[in-house]
Amino acid sequence: MTLAEQFTALDNLLITHRNFWQCTAFDFDELPWPELVPVFDLLSDEQVAELDTDQNALYQLFSPYIPGLDTLTSLCELTAANIDRDEYPFWLSNGIKGRKFTQLQDFVSALERPQPALPILEWCAGKGHLGRMLAFNKASNVHSIELQQSLCEQGEKSAQQQGLAMRFTQADVLKDNVAKHFYPALHAVALHACGGLHQTFMYQACLAKTQQISFSPCCYHLFTEDTYQGMSVEAKKSELRPCHRDLKLALQEMVTAPSRVAKVRETEVEWRLGFDALRKSLTGSQCYVSVPSVHKAIFSGSFKAFCAWAADKKSLELPQDIDYESFLLKGKMRKKVTDRIELVRHVFRRAIEVWLVLDRALYLQQQGYQVSVTTFCEKQLTPRNILIQASLPS
């Protein structure tokens, strides 16, 4: 199957089943799919949480009720890159946390390495951890582009101490003139550049006819318009016009969070839904209205204090005789519904991501590149494990 055929088949399935994923869980007080009620009647809260961490189990659970999931599974399967993880001296890993260092090892191992070696452009480089690995692996030189001047300075200091051929440029890649950094005899790399950042990277590399492009995309909704703008011919023709909420769905397959983080998140959702029930009772409105993000420390306080904060943000006056416990209970009950709706939506989270990745791969093909799409590491290291590589024919 060609990339275009894979995209078209996936696009058709997502359009057919958009009622299962293109919705907002907080909008509902009960499950919007009556046919799935018997499935959830058999599941405890613990089982719902466990299923959410196992994509294959989700496919199996819902395949009798959602036609075409077997096909969806095969369309989302990507070949794993051949990984021969290189070893590095201890000093190169200084300042890089364990899981992140292993991600970098696998990413570098998966890269196609042209001969002779090309100069490297490292995009959205941070402190240049990826670039240092590539410089250690005999790249002729590495030019790292990064927004924050402090990270550029830290990266330069580390490279100098370690005797690596690197230089840094501070730039806002969405505003500054970055075209001058791209040219044909170059290997442009980016690990987990977000949304518009990696799209700009692609556009500039293609304009310059950069010989080799390798990147792992992330956070597809950031630095983009609210309605997704397709890059390839096929995506521009598609009926799908995902919004930011839909694009965030692609990011909701996560490595298991620490129990403390998961508990805070559980409390946050219950309190937000509890306040929403309170707001509805006072205003008569039946639509969910979000309140702004807030420092997580607020969720170690009281529900009453959170409601006071949220009411202030929504210019809502609270009466004195509120039964906060009853509204907190409503929040907890609504969270059970929300978790189950999210579980159904999560059946399609990898499909959304692969759809977005194939759009990027097809765009590169249409610019004359030979393109491969693989995974470069296990999901336990990072669910954002897709690697797109493109090279111009010799």
C-alpha positions in Angstrom: 0.0 0.0 0.0 1.4 3.4 -0.9 1.4 6.3 1.5 -1.4 7.9 -0.5 -3.5 4.7 -0.4 -3.0 4.4 3.3 -3.9 8.0 3.9 -7.1 7.7 1.8 -8.3 4.5 3.6 -7.6 6.0 7.0 -9.3 9.3 6.0 -12.4 7.4 4.9 -12.6 5.4 8.2 -12.1 8.6 10.3 -14.9 10.3 8.4 -17.2 7.3 8.8 -16.7 7.2 12.5 -16.3 10.8 13.4 -19.3 10.6 15.7 -17.1 8.5 18.0 -14.1 10.8 18.3 -15.1 14.3 17.1 -16.9 15.4 20.3 -16.1 16.9 23.6 -16.6 14.6 26.6 -17.4 17.4 29.0 -20.5 18.3 27.0 -22.3 15.2 28.0 -24.0 14.1 31.2 -24.5 10.6 29.9 -23.0 8.3 27.3 -23.9 9.6 23.8 -23.8 6.1 22.2 -26.6 3.9 23.6 -25.2 0.9 21.8 -22.1 1.0 24.0 -23.9 1.2 27.3 -23.9 -2.6 27.8 -20.1 -2.6 27.3 -19.5 -0.1 30.1 -22.0 -1.7 32.4 -19.5 -4.6 32.7 -16.5 -2.3 33.4 -15.3 -0.9 36.7 -13.6 2.4 37.0 -10.3 0.6 37.5 -10.8 -1.5 34.3 -11.6 1.7 32.3 -8.3 3.3 33.5 -6.4 0.1 32.7 -7.9 -0.2 29.2 -6.9 3.4 28.5 -3.2 2.4 28.7 -3.5 -0.5 26.2 -4.4 0.5 22.6 -4.7 -3.0 21.4 -7.1 -3.9 24.2 -9.2 -0.9 23.2 -9.5 -2.2 19.6 -10.5 -5.6 20.8 -13.1 -4.4 23.2 -14.9 -2.1 20.7 -14.4 -4.0 17.5 -17.8 -5.8 17.8 -19.6 -2.5 18.1 -17.6 -0.2 15.8 -17.3 -1.6 12.3 -13.9 -1.4 10.6 -11.7 -1.4 13.7 -9.7 -4.4 12.3 -8.9 -2.3 9.2 -8.1 0.7 11.4 -5.6 -1.3 13.4 -3.7 -2.4 10.3 -3.7 1.1 8.8 -2.1 2.5 12.0 0.7 -0.1 12.1 4.1 1.4 11.2 7.3 -0.5 10.6 9.9 -0.2 13.3 13.2 1.2 12.3 16.3 -1.0 12.6 17.8 0.1 15.9 21.3 -0.7 16.9 21.6 1.5 20.0 25.0 3.1 20.2 26.8 3.5 23.5 28.1 6.9 24.6 30.5 8.0 27.2 29.0 9.0 30.6 30.0 12.7 30.1 27.8 13.0 27.0 24.7 12.1 29.0 25.3 14.6 31.8 22.1 16.7 32.3 19.9 14.3 30.3 17.4 12.3 32.2 17.4 8.5 31.7 14.3 8.0 29.5 15.1 11.1 27.4 18.7 9.9 26.8 17.4 6.5 25.6 15.0 8.3 23.3 17.9 10.2 21.8 20.0 7.1 21.4 17.2 5.3 19.5 16.4 8.4 17.4 20.1 8.7 16.3 20.4 5.0 15.7 17.3 5.1 13.4 18.7 7.9 11.2 19.7 7.2 7.7 23.3 8.4 7.4 24.4 9.5 4.0 27.9 9.0 2.8 29.8 11.3 2.9 28.4 12.7 6.1 26.4 15.9 5.7 26.5 18.9 8.0 23.6 18.9 10.5 21.0 21.5 11.1 19.3 20.8 14.5 15.9 22.5 14.7 14.4 23.7 18.0 17.5 22.4 19.7 17.1 23.3 23.4 20.5 22.7 24.9 21.6 20.7 21.8 21.5 17.2 23.3 20.6 15.6 19.9 23.2 17.7 18.1 25.9 16.7 20.6 25.2 13.0 19.9 25.4 13.6 16.2 28.6 15.6 16.6 30.1 12.8 18.7 29.0 10.4 15.9 31.3 12.3 13.4 29.0 14.7 11.8 31.2 17.2 10.1 29.6 20.1 12.0 26.3 20.8 13.8 24.4 24.1 13.7 21.7 24.2 16.4 18.8 26.7 16.2 17.1 27.5 19.5 14.6 30.2 20.7 16.0 30.7 24.2 19.4 32.5 24.5 20.1 30.9 27.9 19.8 27.4 26.3 22.0 28.4 23.4 24.7 29.5 25.9 24.4 26.3 28.0 24.6 24.2 24.8 27.7 26.1 23.5 29.4 25.7 26.8 28.8 21.9 26.9 30.0 21.5 23.3 33.2 23.5 23.9 33.9 21.5 27.1 33.4 18.2 25.2 35.3 19.3 22.1 32.4 18.9 19.7 32.0 20.7 16.4 28.8 22.7 17.2 27.6 26.2 17.0 24.3 27.8 18.2 22.0 30.5 16.8 19.3 32.1 18.8 16.2 32.5 16.6 12.4 32.7 16.8 11.8 30.2 13.9 8.2 31.5 13.4 9.2 35.1 13.1 12.8 35.4 12.1 14.5 34.9 8.7 15.5 31.3 9.0 15.7 30.5 5.3 19.4 31.4 5.3 20.1 28.4 7.5 18.9 25.9 5.0 20.8 24.8 1.8 21.1 21.7 -0.3 24.1 19.9 1.1 22.5 19.5 4.6 20.8 17.0 6.9 18.1 18.8 8.8 16.9 17.1 12.0 14.3 17.8 14.6 13.2 15.7 17.6 9.7 16.6 19.0 9.4 20.0 17.4 5.7 21.1 18.0 3.0 21.8 15.4 3.8 24.9 13.4 7.5 24.7 14.4 8.0 21.4 12.5 5.8 22.5 9.7 8.0 25.6 9.2 11.0 23.3 9.3 9.5 21.2 6.5 8.6 24.2 4.3 12.0 25.8 4.6 13.9 22.5 4.0 11.8 21.9 0.9 12.3 25.4 -0.4 16.0 25.0 -0.1 16.0 21.5 -1.6 17.8 20.2 1.5 19.2 16.8 0.7 18.0 15.0 3.8 15.2 15.7 6.4 14.6 13.6 9.5 12.1 14.6 12.2 9.7 13.3 14.8 6.6 15.5 15.1 4.8 16.4 18.3 1.9 18.6 19.6 0.3 19.0 16.3 -2.1 21.7 17.5 0.5 24.2 18.7 1.4 27.3 16.7 -1.3 26.5 14.2 -4.7 27.9 13.2 -7.7 26.4 15.1 -8.9 24.6 12.0 -6.3 22.3 10.6 -4.8 23.2 7.2 -3.8 20.2 5.2 -0.3 20.1 3.8 -0.6 17.5 1.1 -2.9 17.4 -1.9 -4.8 14.5 -0.3 -5.4 16.3 3.0 -6.5 19.5 1.3 -9.2 17.5 -0.5 -10.4 15.7 2.6 -13.7 16.4 4.3 -12.0 16.3 7.7 -11.1 19.6 9.1 -9.9 18.8 12.6 -9.8 21.6 15.2 -7.3 21.9 18.0 -9.4 19.7 20.3 -9.3 16.9 17.7 -5.5 17.3 17.2 -5.0 17.1 21.0 -6.6 13.7 20.8 -3.5 12.4 19.0 -1.4 13.2 22.1 -3.5 11.4 24.6 -1.7 8.1 24.6 0.8 8.7 27.3 3.5 6.9 29.3 2.0 6.1 32.7 2.1 9.1 34.9 3.3 8.9 38.5 0.5 8.1 40.9 0.7 11.6 42.5 0.3 13.3 39.1 -2.6 11.0 38.2 -4.3 11.7 41.5 -4.1 15.5 41.0 -5.4 15.1 37.5 -8.4 13.1 38.8 -9.2 15.7 41.4 -8.9 18.5 38.8 -11.4 16.9 36.5 -13.9 16.2 39.3 -13.6 19.7 40.6 -14.0 21.3 37.2 -17.1 19.2 36.5 -18.5 19.9 40.0 -18.1 23.6 39.5 -19.7 23.3 36.1 -22.7 21.6 37.7 -22.9 24.5 40.2 -22.6 27.1 37.5 -25.4 25.4 35.5 -27.7 25.4 38.6 -27.2 29.1 39.0 -27.3 30.3 35.4 -29.7 27.8 33.8 -27.2 27.2 31.1 -26.8 23.6 29.9 -23.5 24.0 28.0 -20.1 23.2 29.5 -18.0 26.3 30.0 -14.3 25.9 30.7 -12.4 27.8 33.2 -8.7 28.8 32.7 -5.7 26.7 33.6 -4.4 27.2 37.1 -1.4 26.1 39.1 -2.0 22.5 40.4 -1.4 23.6 44.0 -5.0 24.8 44.1 -6.2 21.1 43.9 -4.6 20.4 47.3 -6.9 22.9 48.9 -10.7 22.7 49.2 -13.4 22.3 46.6 -15.1 25.4 48.0 -12.0 27.5 47.5 -11.6 26.2 43.9 -15.3 27.2 43.2 -14.7 30.7 44.6 -11.6 31.1 42.3 -13.5 29.7 39.3 -16.6 31.8 40.0 -14.4 34.9 40.1 -12.9 34.0 36.7 -16.4 33.6 35.3 -17.7 36.8 37.0 -20.3 34.6 38.8 -21.6 35.6 42.3 -22.0 32.6 44.6 -24.7 32.5 47.2 -23.8 31.7 50.8 -25.9 28.5 51.2 -24.3 26.3 48.6 -24.1 22.6 49.4 -20.6 22.1 48.0 -20.6 18.4 48.9 -23.5 17.7 46.6 -21.9 19.5 43.7 -18.6 17.7 44.3 -20.5 14.4 44.2 -22.1 15.5 40.9 -18.6 16.2 39.6 -17.4 12.7 40.6 -20.4 11.1 38.9 -19.9 13.1 35.7 -16.2 12.2 35.7 -17.2 8.5 35.4 -19.2 9.4 32.2 -16.3 11.6 30.9 -13.8 8.8 31.4 -15.9 6.4 29.4 -16.5 8.9 26.6 -12.8 9.6 26.5 -12.1 5.8 26.3 -14.2 5.6 23.1 -12.5 8.6 21.7 -9.1 7.1 22.5 -9.8 4.2 20.2 -9.0 6.7 17.4 -6.1 8.7 19.0 -3.3 6.8 17.1 -5.4 7.0 13.9 -5.5 10.8 14.1 -1.8 10.9 14.6 -1.0 8.6 11.7 -3.4 10.7 9.5 -1.4 13.8 10.4 1.9 12.1 9.9 0.9 10.7 6.5 -0.2 14.2 5.5 3.3 15.4 6.2 4.9 12.4 4.4 2.8 13.0 1.3 3.7 16.7 1.3 7.3 15.7 1.2 6.7 13.2 -1.5 5.0 15.9 -3.6 8.1 18.1 -3.2 10.2 15.3 -4.9 11.5 13.5 -1.8 11.7 9.7 -1.2 10.0 9.3 2.1 9.8 6.6 4.9 7.6 6.6 8.0 8.8 4.3 10.8 8.8 4.2 14.6 12.2 4.8 16.2 11.5 3.6 19.8 9.1 1.7 22.0 6.0 3.5 23.2 7.2 3.1 26.8 10.0 5.6 26.1 7.6 8.0 24.3 4.3 7.6 22.5 5.6 10.3 20.1 7.8 7.7 18.5 7.1 8.3 14.8 10.1 9.2 12.6 9.6 10.7 9.1 12.7 10.6 6.9 13.0 12.2 3.5 15.8 12.4 1.0 16.2 13.7 -2.5 17.2 11.1 -5.1 20.8 11.2 -6.1 
